[in-house]
């Protein structure tokens, strides 16, 4: 027990189990090429090369003008270092195959450890004193200090503008002083040189020799001589405005407070924000590291930050992990106390003490093994222990109950009676423990991201149950000899056993009566098993969690400016602030927000365009709000819906409780060899229109980008050649004028970042073709250099920019994504697929549909040559894989249980009798889920919010298989022993049921009470509901079904 306490203290804590999914992005630049050219010349050869790497599950790519991003996703569990090493080895060993059009390439690993556990926002209550520029400088100073904390990984600073010396050219002045933009860059580069010229030997000593100097002030830059015209120097100040300060804004960040925040009444505006995102090293304790970070931030805020600059914690996974673990430990303690009290009521305080001491012994040893095998303490680990509570007290309860029975019935030495009592049930306990282990071990072989997520369940439950059996055989008898008295009085009367006899006797009075009971149970089984098929019990992979954060994703049309995106973002933020549960809003326009695991998989870290934004919403603490986060999200989505017009797409994203996916519903559209990518894009529009007609399908979007205008300056090559100006010079000048060129850097000793000297046109001089046409270039005439305007050397041609081309596993693909409100992916996919190439037959309302009559009566067709795949990505893919793996795990568990039973009983018939109780769990589980959907608030903003049968509920079913087999096995063992002693069949059935009824009901009660605390958890409530309703149904039916089946099989041979 003491070791368990130490393990609880020192084992690293986290909210969710870590899922290792090695990923890597290969970024390739090929300037000047169209998307189609890059697709054929770069993307396809690179994809073929990378698919040869061992362990790669999928290869994705996104190809656009001038660049491609190829993403490799390895199988879950692949070693990260080995995977990345294989990527580098494959690329470097094939450098000779890199096309000549490739300018450069870069491999960027993507790791779970890159996700920051603490996100702190620096904001200013006096923006006129400290804007984003000053906040960025403070943030950079804090980063240096924070990096000194042990176990910190990457620390990213998001937002704010760096110090930049902007050289804003004036085209008329350039023309008048016969100077070009490229000459300005060359002059700055030439003046900003300091070289080591070697060692000088003089006067019997060595001296370092250096030549040149760095520019160190804006005044030096202003006085820099760029050119000389007719003997008159041209200073940089004559042809450009020089500004030393923040760079030109290419993103916006702000923080605002809403009703649930204590500062909301004091600070009502939007305040400049710079964010610090701090990640942890692999294996580090998130709770300890987060505490150290907060302590350091508090110290630094008092020494480095002025009083007008504040720190707002926007994310703290260490705190949420600690809170979750502490809450679950409290729930576990409550469950233990409840179970011990329950046992005490029915067995007495002495037996309850004996059983109760077994619990901390088992848990202590289990937690020590968790730490030894590298498992962290997380919600799945603790839920596994809570689930195991009802199972691990089963053996001690059975042992103590049989010991008490022997003490009442037997005579002689107390120790001998205890030994005889344990010997009688030893085979049954061993075999029943083995059946539970066999039921859970297959969960360790679930593939995909759900595998490591459920791994703590597959480890902790079998270990705890195995240890409980050891305790039952060693500790329980010893404690019983010390604590129990030989003359222990009865705690409850014998009315219950006699009642049981009166109820069971008619069921085994004749073969006909037994058949009636079996047929009734079969009918109930078929009816309840059909409930999911009739859509009366909705099936979904994982339910919705109750988190303290959510995210608003804003996608404007590709042509939208940064200011337009910011305006819509402010509208969305104002709407979100209407919800009383919102505490703070951190807006990121034109720059991605701090990444989370969901965003890591969805690649939100590449949302760098001016038409993209997102808002990170912080909710009030769970104890301070009435609703969970999912209902809040549904209300917010309804409020934001009016903004989804004119090509604006606003989606509300919640943190998933398990493995993240691209979207809940994802349709992949592929074409055959004769189908062009344009037809696939057209098919995406068709699918989006059909999904929009399906009830409660929301946030519909696709990978098809809206059209964006492109200006291309087409050079008149003859005129340019006659002027002595190369096309390359024209392209470089236009690029410099618009996006700027970093000519050099200021080398300032106290600056964390070198300050770039950036040359470009001011914003007012680069907003039209006419403004660009005034750029001066230097022509080589017969009488010497002359100046000529860009517009005289060609013209701008307006066209539409290439849209991005997506690939998956070497095939061109277009994605359509959607979210669902109150419906499951299986329902929507079945209905939409049923209408594909369908007729106009009238279909029932969505609530009356079943999987026997799927379809909404809305026929639709795909373009010829285009195929649709619902199972490639999205939640449906994971759902199919997980339920497939769990089904196979359940099947293997049943086979294993059968062989164990066959080995124990030496009878196939008896083994099947014992296992006949397993289907009875369905009779309790499915009606339970259906019943819960008939009560409570099941509509939110007009959308359904049902109780879902999830993967965790499936785990509950698997657990119940072990529980009911254990009870059935011991019941059959008692029947067999009674018959071997010459007792008649009917009498043996009644006596065995009477003797075993109390421990069966006690173990059922302890299992039920142990799982009640899980009901309140939004993720694992399905597990608790399945066990609670399943244990009620299966226990009652087991006590009747096993005697009836046994009687039917052996009544003819009773003589």
LINZI-V578292 format. One record per residue. N is the residue number from 1. RES is the residue in one small letter. SS is DSSP state (@ for helix, = for strand, . for the rest). PSI is psi in whole degrees, -180 to 180 (NA if undefined). OMEGA is omega as a letter, one per 30 degrees, with the letter a starting at -180 (999 if undefined). Layout:
{{N RES SS PSI OMEGA} {N RES SS PSI OMEGA}}
This chain:
{{1 x . -41 l} {2 x @ -40 l} {3 x @ -36 l} {4 x @ -41 l} {5 x @ -43 l} {6 x @ -41 l} {7 x @ -39 l} {8 x @ -33 a} {9 x @ -43 a} {10 x @ -15 l} {11 x . 134 l} {12 x . 143 a} {13 x = 144 l} {14 x . 160 a} {15 x . -43 a} {16 x . 154 l} {17 x . 143 l} {18 x . 134 l} {19 x . 119 a} {20 x . 107 l} {21 x . 91 l} {22 x . 131 l} {23 x = 156 l} {24 x = 140 l} {25 x = 129 l} {26 x = 112 a} {27 x = 123 a} {28 x = 132 l} {29 x = 129 l} {30 x . 80 a} {31 x . 141 l} {32 x . -14 a} {33 x . 147 l} {34 x . 167 l} {35 x @ -40 a} {36 x @ -41 l} {37 x @ -47 a} {38 x @ -37 l} {39 x @ -46 a} {40 x @ -36 a} {41 x @ -23 a} {42 x @ -56 a} {43 x @ -52 a} {44 x @ -47 l} {45 x @ -37 a} {46 x @ -41 l} {47 x @ -44 l} {48 x @ -37 a} {49 x @ -44 a} {50 x @ -27 l} {51 x . -14 l} {52 x . -12 a} {53 x . 134 l} {54 x . 137 l} {55 x . -3 l} {56 x = 126 l} {57 x = -48 a} {58 x = 150 l} {59 x = 121 l} {60 x = 157 l} {61 x = 153 l} {62 x = 116 a} {63 x = 129 l} {64 x = -174 a} {65 x . 121 l} {66 x . -3 a} {67 x = 161 l} {68 x = 147 l} {69 x = 118 l} {70 x = 124 a} {71 x = 129 l} {72 x = 129 l} {73 x = 121 a} {74 x = 166 l} {75 x . 148 l} {76 x . 134 l} {77 x . -11 l} {78 x . 144 l} {79 x . 129 a} {80 x @ -47 a} {81 x @ -44 l} {82 x @ -39 a} {83 x @ -47 a} {84 x @ -37 l} {85 x @ -39 l} {86 x @ -37 l} {87 x @ -50 l} {88 x @ -42 a} {89 x @ -43 a} {90 x @ -42 a} {91 x @ -47 a} {92 x @ -31 l} {93 x . -8 l} {94 x . 28 l} {95 x @ -26 l} {96 x @ -14 a} {97 x @ -1 a} {98 x . 126 a} {99 x . 150 a} {100 x . -23 a} {101 x . -13 a} {102 x . 123 l} {103 x . -45 l} {104 x = 164 l} {105 x = 157 a} {106 x = 139 l} {107 x = 124 l} {108 x = 110 l} {109 x = 149 l} {110 x = 118 a} {111 x . 152 l} {112 x @ -33 a} {113 x @ -9 l} {114 x @ -15 a} {115 x . 121 a} {116 x . 138 l} {117 x . -23 l} {118 x = 129 l} {119 x = 118 a} {120 x = 132 a} {121 x = 127 l} {122 x = 123 l} {123 x = 155 a} {124 x = 128 l} {125 x . -8 l} {126 x . 79 a} {127 x . -25 l} {128 x . -24 l} {129 x . -44 a} {130 x . 98 l} {131 x . -165 a} {132 x @ -29 l} {133 x @ -48 l} {134 x @ -38 l} {135 x @ -37 l} {136 x @ -38 l} {137 x @ -38 l} {138 x @ -44 a} {139 x @ -40 l} {140 x @ -37 l} {141 x @ -41 l} {142 x @ -36 a} {143 x @ -41 a} {144 x @ -41 a} {145 x @ -42 a} {146 x @ -31 a} {147 x . -17 l} {148 x . -14 a} {149 x . 135 a} {150 x . 139 l} {151 x . 7 l} {152 x = 145 l} {153 x = -130 l} {154 x = 142 l} {155 x = 111 a} {156 x = 140 l} {157 x = 123 a} {158 x = 127 l} {159 x . 174 a} {160 x . 159 a} {161 x . 138 l} {162 x . 160 l} {163 x = 128 a} {164 x = 140 l} {165 x = 106 a} {166 x = 124 l} {167 x = 99 a} {168 x = 107 a} {169 x = 149 l} {170 x . 101 a} {171 x @ -43 l} {172 x @ -39 l} {173 x @ -39 l} {174 x @ -44 a} {175 x @ -42 a} {176 x @ -32 a} {177 x . 16 l} {178 x . 49 a} {179 x . 142 l} {180 x . 164 l} {181 x @ -39 a} {182 x @ -33 l} {183 x @ -33 l} {184 x @ -45 l} {185 x @ -45 a} {186 x @ -39 a} {187 x @ -41 l} {188 x @ -42 l} {189 x @ -40 a} {190 x @ -32 a} {191 x @ -14 a} {192 x . 64 a} {193 x = 135 l} {194 x = 117 a} {195 x = 149 l} {196 x = 118 a} {197 x = 15 l} {198 x = -161 a} {199 x = 136 l} {200 x = 130 l} {201 x = 114 a} {202 x = 140 l} {203 x . 44 l} {204 x . 31 l} {205 x = 165 l} {206 x = 140 a} {207 x = 133 l} {208 x = 135 a} {209 x = 127 l} {210 x = 155 l} {211 x = 138 l} {212 x = -173 a} {213 x = 156 l} {214 x . 147 l} {215 x . 136 a} {216 x . 1 l} {217 x . 157 l} {218 x @ -27 l} {219 x @ -40 l} {220 x @ -38 a} {221 x @ -40 a} {222 x @ -36 a} {223 x . 4 a} {224 x . 130 l} {225 x = 119 a} {226 x = -36 a} {227 x = 171 l} {228 x = 121 a} {229 x = 117 a} {230 x . 40 l} {231 x . -1 a} {232 x = 125 a} {233 x = 144 l} {234 x = 110 l} {235 x = 154 a} {236 x @ -35 l} {237 x @ -21 a} {238 x @ -25 a} {239 x @ 2 a} {240 x = 152 l} {241 x = 133 a} {242 x = 124 a} {243 x = 126 l} {244 x = 110 a} {245 x = -149 a} {246 x = 149 l} {247 x . 164 l} {248 x . 138 a} {249 x . 123 l} {250 x . 10 l} {251 x . 162 l} {252 x = 143 l} {253 x = 137 l} {254 x = 161 l} {255 x = 136 l} {256 x = 153 a} {257 x = 142 a} {258 x . -174 a} {259 x . -35 a} {260 x . 0 a} {261 x . 138 a} {262 x . -20 a} {263 x . 1 a} {264 x . -37 a} {265 x . -24 a} {266 x . -38 a} {267 x . 105 a} {268 x . -2 a} {269 x . -176 l} {270 x . 133 a} {271 x = 142 l} {272 x = 143 a} {273 x = 135 l} {274 x = 132 a} {275 x = 137 l} {276 x = 120 a} {277 x = 114 a} {278 x = 120 l} {279 x = 166 a} {280 x = 159 l} {281 x . 157 l} {282 x . 132 l} {283 x . -6 a} {284 x . 153 l} {285 x . 113 a} {286 x @ -35 a} {287 x @ -49 a} {288 x @ -45 a} {289 x @ -43 l} {290 x @ -40 l} {291 x @ -42 l} {292 x @ -38 l} {293 x @ -45 a} {294 x @ -40 l} {295 x @ -43 l} {296 x @ -41 l} {297 x @ -39 l} {298 x @ -43 l} {299 x @ -43 a} {300 x @ -33 a} {301 x @ -28 a} {302 x @ -21 a} {303 x @ -33 a} {304 x . -26 a} {305 x . 140 l} {306 x . 162 a} {307 x . -20 a} {308 x . -8 l} {309 x = 128 a} {310 x = 164 l} {311 x = 124 l} {312 x = 123 l} {313 x = 116 a} {314 x = -20 l} {315 x = 138 l} {316 x = 87 l} {317 x @ -23 l} {318 x @ -45 l} {319 x @ -43 a} {320 x @ -37 l} {321 x @ -44 a} {322 x @ -43 l} {323 x @ -44 a} {324 x @ -45 a} {325 x @ -45 a} {326 x @ -41 l} {327 x @ -41 a} {328 x @ -35 l} {329 x @ -41 l} {330 x @ -43 l} {331 x @ -38 l} {332 x @ -43 l} {333 x @ -42 l} {334 x @ -43 l} {335 x @ -41 l} {336 x @ -46 l} {337 x @ -42 l} {338 x @ -44 a} {339 x @ -45 l} {340 x @ -41 l} {341 x @ -41 l} {342 x @ -45 l} {343 x @ -39 l} {344 x @ -37 a} {345 x @ -39 a} {346 x @ -22 a} {347 x @ -18 a} {348 x . 162 a} {349 x @ -31 l} {350 x @ -51 l} {351 x @ -37 l} {352 x @ -37 l} {353 x @ -41 l} {354 x @ -47 l} {355 x @ -41 a} {356 x @ -34 l} {357 x @ -22 l} {358 x @ -28 a} {359 x @ -55 a} {360 x @ -30 l} {361 x @ -47 a} {362 x @ -44 a} {363 x @ -40 l} {364 x @ -46 l} {365 x @ -38 l} {366 x @ -44 l} {367 x @ -36 l} {368 x @ -42 l} {369 x @ -35 l} {370 x @ -49 a} {371 x @ -39 a} {372 x @ -34 a} {373 x . 8 l} {374 x . 13 l} {375 x . 144 l} {376 x . 167 l} {377 x = 112 a} {378 x . -178 a} {379 x @ -36 a} {380 x @ -41 l} {381 x @ -48 a} {382 x @ -34 l} {383 x @ -33 l} {384 x @ -40 l} {385 x @ -38 l} {386 x @ -43 l} {387 x @ -39 a} {388 x @ -16 a} {389 x @ -49 a} {390 x @ -24 a} {391 x @ -39 a} {392 x @ -19 l} {393 x @ -7 a} {394 x @ -50 a} {395 x @ -48 l} {396 x @ -38 l} {397 x @ -47 l} {398 x @ -42 l} {399 x @ -48 a} {400 x @ -35 l} {401 x @ -42 a} {402 x @ -35 l} {403 x @ -45 l} {404 x @ -41 a} {405 x @ -43 l} {406 x @ -34 l} {407 x @ -31 l} {408 x @ -37 a} {409 x @ -33 a} {410 x . -178 l} {411 x . 167 l} {412 x . -161 a} {413 x . 136 a} {414 x @ -45 a} {415 x @ -38 a} {416 x @ -39 l} {417 x @ -38 l} {418 x @ -43 l} {419 x @ -43 l} {420 x @ -40 a} {421 x @ -44 a} {422 x @ -34 l} {423 x @ -34 a} {424 x @ -36 a} {425 x @ 0 a} {426 x @ -51 a} {427 x @ -41 a} {428 x @ -41 l} {429 x @ -43 l} {430 x @ -47 a} {431 x @ -39 a} {432 x @ -38 l} {433 x @ -41 l} {434 x @ -36 l} {435 x @ -38 l} {436 x @ -40 l} {437 x @ -43 l} {438 x @ -30 l} {439 x @ -31 a} {440 x @ -29 a} {441 x @ -41 a} {442 x @ -19 l} {443 x @ -22 l} {444 x @ -13 a} {445 x @ 16 l} {446 x . 134 a} {447 x . 175 l} {448 x . -166 a} {449 x @ -25 a} {450 x @ -19 a} {451 x @ -62 l} {452 x @ -24 l} {453 x @ -39 a} {454 x @ -2 a} {455 x @ -42 l} {456 x @ -31 l} {457 x @ -44 a} {458 x @ -23 a} {459 x @ -49 a} {460 x @ -41 a} {461 x @ -52 l} {462 x @ -40 a} {463 x @ -46 a} {464 x @ -42 a} {465 x @ -40 l} {466 x @ -43 l} {467 x @ -34 l} {468 x @ -34 l} {469 x @ -41 l} {470 x @ -44 l} {471 x @ -41 a} {472 x @ -33 a} {473 x @ -22 a} {474 x @ -54 a} {475 x @ -45 a} {476 x @ -48 l} {477 x @ -40 a} {478 x @ -46 l} {479 x @ -37 l} {480 x @ -40 a} {481 x @ -26 a} {482 x @ -36 a} {483 x @ -34 a} {484 x . 151 l} {485 x . 145 l} {486 x . -31 a} {487 x . 34 a} {488 x . 126 a} {489 x . 159 l} {490 x . 139 l} {491 x . -37 l} {492 x . 158 a} {493 x . 174 a} {494 x . 16 a} {495 x @ -38 a} {496 x @ -48 l} {497 x @ -42 l} {498 x @ -35 l} {499 x @ -41 l} {500 x @ -44 l} {501 x @ -43 a} {502 x @ -31 a} {503 x @ -37 a} {504 x @ -33 a} {505 x @ -44 l} {506 x @ -29 a} {507 x @ -23 l} {508 x @ 22 l} {509 x . -29 l} {510 x . 165 l} {511 x @ -35 l} {512 x @ -45 l} {513 x @ -40 l} {514 x @ -40 l} {515 x @ -40 l} {516 x @ -44 a} {517 x @ -43 a} {518 x @ -43 l} {519 x @ -41 l} {520 x @ -44 l} {521 x @ -38 l} {522 x @ -42 l} {523 x @ -45 l} {524 x @ -39 l} {525 x @ -46 a} {526 x @ -45 a} {527 x @ -47 a} {528 x @ -34 l} {529 x @ -24 a} {530 x . -11 a} {531 x . -44 l} {532 x . -36 l} {533 x . -33 l} {534 x . 5 a} {535 x . 24 l} {536 x . -17 l} {537 x . 102 a} {538 x . 137 a} {539 x = 132 l} {540 x . 152 a} {541 x . -63 a} {542 x . 144 l} {543 x . -171 a} {544 x . 136 a} {545 x . 171 l} {546 x . 94 a} {547 x . 168 l} {548 x . 10 a} {549 x = 156 l} {550 x = 176 a} {551 x = 137 l} {552 x = 121 l} {553 x = 125 a} {554 x = 122 l} {555 x = 113 l} {556 x . 166 l} {557 x . 149 a} {558 x . -25 a} {559 x . -3 a} {560 x . 145 l} {561 x . 169 l} {562 x @ -38 a} {563 x @ -40 l} {564 x @ -43 l} {565 x @ -41 l} {566 x @ -38 l} {567 x @ -44 l} {568 x @ -36 l} {569 x @ -40 l} {570 x @ -37 l} {571 x @ -45 l} {572 x @ -40 l} {573 x @ -39 l} {574 x @ -38 l} {575 x @ -44 a} {576 x @ -34 a} {577 x . -14 l} {578 x . -22 a} {579 x . 130 a} {580 x . -15 a} {581 x . -10 a} {582 x = 130 l} {583 x = -48 a} {584 x = 153 l} {585 x = 123 l} {586 x = 116 a} {587 x = 139 l} {588 x = 108 a} {589 x = 121 a} {590 x . 4 l} {591 x . 142 a} {592 x . 149 l} {593 x . 169 l} {594 x . 131 a} {595 x . 149 l} {596 x . -180 a} {597 x @ -36 l} {598 x @ -46 l} {599 x @ -29 l} {600 x @ -44 l} {601 x @ -37 a} {602 x @ -3 l} {603 x . 44 l} {604 x @ -16 a} {605 x @ -6 l} {606 x @ 15 l} {607 x . 75 a} {608 x . 4 a} {609 x . 156 l} {610 x . -13 l} {611 x . 11 a} {612 x = 144 l} {613 x = 160 l} {614 x = 156 a} {615 x = 124 l} {616 x = 118 a} {617 x = 129 l} {618 x = 126 a} {619 x = 162 l} {620 x . 155 l} {621 x . 151 a} {622 x @ -40 a} {623 x @ -11 a} {624 x @ 2 l} {625 x . 152 a} {626 x . -37 a} {627 x . 155 l} {628 x . 170 a} {629 x @ -32 a} {630 x @ -47 l} {631 x @ -36 l} {632 x @ -43 l} {633 x @ -41 a} {634 x @ -40 l} {635 x @ -40 l} {636 x @ -42 l} {637 x @ -41 l} {638 x @ -37 l} {639 x @ -35 a} {640 x @ -13 a} {641 x @ -40 a} {642 x @ -19 l} {643 x @ -13 a} {644 x . 66 l} {645 x . 160 l} {646 x . 33 l} {647 x . 1 l} {648 x . 132 l} {649 x = 117 l} {650 x = 122 a} {651 x = 145 l} {652 x = 124 a} {653 x = 131 l} {654 x = 156 a} {655 x . 122 a} {656 x . 151 l} {657 x . -11 a} {658 x . -145 a} {659 x . 128 l} {660 x . 155 l} {661 x . 168 a} {662 x . -43 l} {663 x . 164 l} {664 x . -46 a} {665 x = 123 a} {666 x = 124 l} {667 x = 128 l} {668 x = 128 a} {669 x = 120 a} {670 x = 156 l} {671 x = 156 l} {672 x . -175 a} {673 x . -22 a} {674 x . -1 a} {675 x . 129 l} {676 x . 162 a} {677 x @ -26 l} {678 x @ -37 l} {679 x @ -34 l} {680 x @ -40 l} {681 x @ -40 l} {682 x @ -41 l} {683 x @ -35 l} {684 x @ -40 l} {685 x @ -39 l} {686 x @ -46 a} {687 x @ -41 l} {688 x @ -41 l} {689 x @ -40 a} {690 x @ -41 l} {691 x @ -34 l} {692 x @ -23 l} {693 x . -8 a} {694 x . 132 a} {695 x . 137 l} {696 x . 28 l} {697 x = 121 a} {698 x = 174 l} {699 x = 48 a} {700 x = 132 a} {701 x = 171 l} {702 x = 171 l} {703 x . -2 l} {704 x . 125 a} {705 x . 151 l} {706 x . 161 a} {707 x . 141 l} {708 x . 131 a} {709 x = 142 l} {710 x = 132 l} {711 x = 123 l} {712 x = 125 l} {713 x = 114 a} {714 x = 118 a} {715 x = 136 l} {716 x . 95 a} {717 x @ -33 l} {718 x @ -48 a} {719 x @ -39 l} {720 x @ -40 l} {721 x @ -41 l} {722 x @ -26 l} {723 x . -6 a} {724 x . 26 a} {725 x . 124 a} {726 x . 154 l} {727 x @ -36 l} {728 x @ -41 l} {729 x @ -40 l} {730 x @ -46 a} {731 x @ -43 a} {732 x @ -39 a} {733 x @ -43 a} {734 x @ -39 l} {735 x @ -44 l} {736 x @ -43 a} {737 x @ -38 a} {738 x @ -60 a} {739 x @ -4 l} {740 x . 164 l} {741 x = 134 l} {742 x = 107 a} {743 x = -36 a} {744 x = -174 l} {745 x = 144 l} {746 x = 126 l} {747 x . 92 a} {748 x . 124 a} {749 x . -35 a} {750 x . 1 l} {751 x . 135 l} {752 x . -40 l} {753 x . 136 l} {754 x . 136 a} {755 x = 118 a} {756 x = 146 l} {757 x = 106 a} {758 x = 128 a} {759 x = 127 l} {760 x = 175 l} {761 x = 152 l} {762 x . 160 a} {763 x @ -35 a} {764 x @ -18 a} {765 x @ 12 l} {766 x . 44 l} {767 x . 9 l} {768 x . 160 l} {769 x @ -35 a} {770 x @ -40 l} {771 x @ -42 l} {772 x @ -33 a} {773 x @ -18 a} {774 x . -2 l} {775 x . 131 a} {776 x = 141 l} {777 x = 156 a} {778 x = 115 l} {779 x = 152 l} {780 x = 99 a} {781 x = 177 a} {782 x . -30 a} {783 x . 8 a} {784 x = -178 a} {785 x = 137 l} {786 x = 157 a} {787 x = 142 l} {788 x = 141 a} {789 x = 150 a} {790 x @ -38 a} {791 x @ -22 a} {792 x @ -8 a} {793 x @ 9 l} {794 x = -162 a} {795 x = 158 l} {796 x = 134 l} {797 x = 126 a} {798 x = 133 l} {799 x = -175 l} {800 x = 132 a} {801 x . 152 l} {802 x . 139 l} {803 x . 155 a} {804 x . 147 l} {805 x = 126 a} {806 x = 144 l} {807 x = 151 l} {808 x = 123 a} {809 x . 48 l} {810 x . 1 a} {811 x = 136 l} {812 x = 136 a} {813 x = 149 l} {814 x = 134 a} {815 x = 142 l} {816 x = 125 a} {817 x = 151 l} {818 x = 158 l} {819 x = 162 a} {820 x = 146 l} {821 x . 108 l} {822 x . 1 l} {823 x . 160 a} {824 x . 155 l} {825 x @ -37 a} {826 x @ -42 a} {827 x @ -51 a} {828 x @ -44 l} {829 x @ -41 l} {830 x @ -42 a} {831 x @ -45 a} {832 x @ -41 a} {833 x @ -35 a} {834 x @ -29 a} {835 x @ -10 l} {836 x = 123 a} {837 x . 29 a} {838 x . -169 a} {839 x . -177 a} {840 x . 24 a} {841 x . 141 l} {842 x . 131 a} {843 x . 152 l} {844 x . 163 l} {845 x . 154 a} {846 x @ -34 a} {847 x @ -21 a} {848 x @ -1 a} {849 x . 152 l} {850 x . 178 l} {851 x . -2 l} {852 x . -23 l} {853 x . 53 a} {854 x . 156 l} {855 x . 145 l} {856 x . 7 a} {857 x . 27 l} {858 x . 88 a} {859 x . 148 l} {860 x = 162 a} {861 x . 149 l} {862 x . 152 l} {863 x . 152 a} {864 x . 136 l} {865 x . -5 a} {866 x = 133 l} {867 x = 154 a} {868 x = 134 l} {869 x = 120 l} {870 x . -16 a} {871 x . 12 a} {872 x . -37 l} {873 x . -174 l} {874 x @ 179 a} {875 x @ -29 a} {876 x @ -38 l} {877 x @ -49 a} {878 x @ -37 l} {879 x @ -49 a} {880 x @ -45 a} {881 x @ -43 a} {882 x @ -48 a} {883 x @ -31 l} {884 x @ -49 a} {885 x @ -39 l} {886 x @ -37 l} {887 x @ -44 l} {888 x @ -40 l} {889 x @ -41 l} {890 x @ -41 l} {891 x @ -45 l} {892 x @ -38 l} {893 x @ -43 l} {894 x @ -42 l} {895 x @ -45 l} {896 x @ -43 l} {897 x @ -41 l} {898 x @ -46 a} {899 x @ -36 l} {900 x @ -44 l} {901 x @ -40 l} {902 x @ -38 l} {903 x @ -39 a} {904 x @ -46 a} {905 x @ -17 a} {906 x . 25 a} {907 x . 123 l} {908 x @ -38 a} {909 x @ -49 l} {910 x @ -38 l} {911 x @ -44 l} {912 x @ -35 l} {913 x @ -46 a} {914 x @ -42 a} {915 x @ -11 a} {916 x . -15 l} {917 x . -19 a} {918 x . -48 l} {919 x . -19 a} {920 x @ -20 l} {921 x @ -34 a} {922 x @ -35 a} {923 x @ -28 l} {924 x @ -38 a} {925 x @ -57 a} {926 x @ -45 l} {927 x @ -30 l} {928 x @ -46 l} {929 x @ -41 l} {930 x @ -42 a} {931 x @ -42 a} {932 x @ -29 l} {933 x . -6 l} {934 x . -6 a} {935 x . 162 l} {936 x . -177 a} {937 x . 106 a} {938 x . 11 l} {939 x = 135 l} {940 x = 116 a} {941 x . 36 l} {942 x . 0 l} {943 x = 143 a} {944 x = 151 l} {945 x . 74 a} {946 x . 165 l} {947 x . 126 a} {948 x . 143 l} {949 x = 110 a} {950 x . -177 l} {951 x @ -34 l} {952 x @ -32 l} {953 x @ -36 l} {954 x @ -37 l} {955 x @ -38 l} {956 x @ -40 l} {957 x @ -42 l} {958 x @ -42 l} {959 x @ -40 a} {960 x @ -33 l} {961 x @ -44 l} {962 x @ -39 a} {963 x @ -49 a} {964 x @ -33 l} {965 x @ -38 l} {966 x @ -49 a} {967 x @ -43 a} {968 x @ -41 a} {969 x @ -48 a} {970 x @ -37 l} {971 x @ -46 l} {972 x @ -37 l} {973 x @ -42 l} {974 x @ -41 l} {975 x @ -44 a} {976 x @ -42 l} {977 x @ -41 l} {978 x @ -41 l} {979 x @ -35 l} {980 x @ -20 l} {981 x . 9 l} {982 x . 6 a} {983 x . 146 l} {984 x . 156 a} {985 x @ -50 a} {986 x @ -40 l} {987 x @ -40 l} {988 x @ -40 l} {989 x @ -43 a} {990 x @ -41 a} {991 x @ -43 l} {992 x @ -45 l} {993 x @ -38 l} {994 x @ -44 a} {995 x @ -40 a} {996 x @ -9 a} {997 x @ -44 a} {998 x @ -52 l} {999 x @ -34 l} {1000 x @ -47 l} {1001 x @ -36 l} {1002 x @ -45 l} {1003 x @ -36 l} {1004 x @ -42 l} {1005 x @ -42 l} {1006 x @ -40 l} {1007 x @ -43 a} {1008 x @ -48 a} {1009 x @ -36 l} {1010 x @ -28 a} {1011 x @ -6 a} {1012 x @ -36 a} {1013 x @ -22 a} {1014 x @ -20 a} {1015 x @ -32 a} {1016 x @ -14 l} {1017 x . 129 a} {1018 x . -26 a} {1019 x . -49 a} {1020 x . 9 l} {1021 x @ -33 l} {1022 x @ -39 l} {1023 x @ -46 a} {1024 x @ -43 a} {1025 x @ -44 l} {1026 x @ -44 a} {1027 x @ -42 a} {1028 x @ -53 a} {1029 x @ -37 l} {1030 x @ -39 a} {1031 x @ -35 l} {1032 x @ -51 a} {1033 x @ -47 a} {1034 x @ -37 a} {1035 x @ -48 a} {1036 x @ -46 a} {1037 x @ -31 l} {1038 x @ -43 a} {1039 x @ -20 l} {1040 x @ -40 a} {1041 x @ -44 a} {1042 x @ -50 l} {1043 x @ -38 a} {1044 x @ -46 l} {1045 x @ -44 l} {1046 x @ -43 a} {1047 x @ -42 a} {1048 x @ -39 a} {1049 x @ -37 a} {1050 x @ -2 a} {1051 x . -34 a} {1052 x . -26 a} {1053 x . 18 a} {1054 x . -34 a} {1055 x . NA 999}}
